[in-house]
Amino acid sequence: MKKLLMVGFFLIISSIVYPQNSLACSCVAPGDVQTELNRNQAVFTGKVEKVRSRLLSNHSSVTFSVHQAWKGIDEKTITINTPTHSSACGFTFIEGAEYLVFAFENDSGTLETSICSRTKTTAKAAEDLMFLGDGEVSFNDHNWFMSNRHAFLTLLFAVPSTIVIVSLLSFLRRNGRL
C-alpha cells in the first residue's frame, strides 16, 4: 500500500513539475477551389528550393521558385511560412518537390500555409489546376543589376571616363597645349 501511495504521489508531483504541452491540429475542411482562391492572399505553383526551420520559432520558412501564379505573387521566388509540426497544422514540404500552394496573410503580415488549406503536391492537384486554368508565368525580376550588369558596368566606366577625357581636353586647350 505504501508503494502504491508513493508511486501515485510521484506521478502527481512529476506532472506538476514537468508539465507536457500538447498540441493538436484542428481544421475546418477547406472550401472548394473558388472559395479558397477568394479567401487566400496568394495562390501559386512552385518548386521548393529550401526549407529552413527557424530557431526559437514554431515555424519553418519555405522558399519556392514560382512557376505559375493566380493571385498575390509577382516575383520569381517567394518565401512562405508554415508551422514546424503537423500537430500545429504545419505542412511538410520536401525540397525539390512541386506544390500548388494556397497561402494566407498571418497576423505579422507574412504569407503562411497549413495542412488546413488546399495546398498539395502538383501531382495530387490536377482537378484544382484544371479549375484554375493558366496562371501568370512572367514575373518581376527584382535583381536588376544581375540581369543588366553589362549595361550597368558600361555606364559605370563610360560616364566617368568621358568626364575625365573632356575635362583633360578642356584643360589642355585652356593652357594652349592643344
Secondary structure, DSSP 8 states (H G I E B T S, - for coil): -HHHHHHHHHHHHHHHHS--------------HHHHHHH-SEEEEEEEEEEEE-TTSSEEEEEEEEEEEEES--BSEEEEEEESSGGGT-----TT-EEEEEEEE-TTS-EE--TTSS-EEGGG-HHHHHHH-S-B---B---HHHHTHHHHHHHHHHHHHHHHHHHHHHHHHHTT--
